[in-house]
């Protein structure tokens, strides 16, 4: 098993960040650009990965009371992950994303995963900033 974790401090309340991150209709706005989530009957979703051109049955669960989002493959158990939002005071929050790959063939490698996590956190922060600066959108 291989695990990766990245964190980023964001200038927003934890609820604002969690609401953006957990919005199933807006996941593509912050997930790695090579991943596309199609919601089914939640928690069931389908994830399309451009790198392999495959669809994977997955689960996505939001736990608003814990500011936590969890996901993973449904049938083969090849990966799982979570996103945790924690308030750190003064209107700022820390967002941590953790991925676990249980099968070596599913792990795209350390550099690719770290770049994808950093990019996803940056994109999430941009989406939150847009939403906070323009509450109607």
Secondary structure as GFF3:
##gff-version 3
##sequence-region A 1 137
A	DSSP	beta_strand	2	10	.	.	.	ID=ss1
A	DSSP	alpha_helix	14	22	.	.	.	ID=ss2
A	DSSP	three_ten_helix	24	29	.	.	.	ID=ss3
A	DSSP	beta_strand	35	39	.	.	.	ID=ss4
A	DSSP	beta_strand	44	49	.	.	.	ID=ss5
A	DSSP	beta_strand	54	63	.	.	.	ID=ss6
A	DSSP	three_ten_helix	64	66	.	.	.	ID=ss7
A	DSSP	beta_strand	68	73	.	.	.	ID=ss8
A	DSSP	beta_strand	79	89	.	.	.	ID=ss9
A	DSSP	beta_strand	92	101	.	.	.	ID=ss10
A	DSSP	three_ten_helix	104	106	.	.	.	ID=ss11
A	DSSP	alpha_helix	110	133	.	.	.	ID=ss12
###
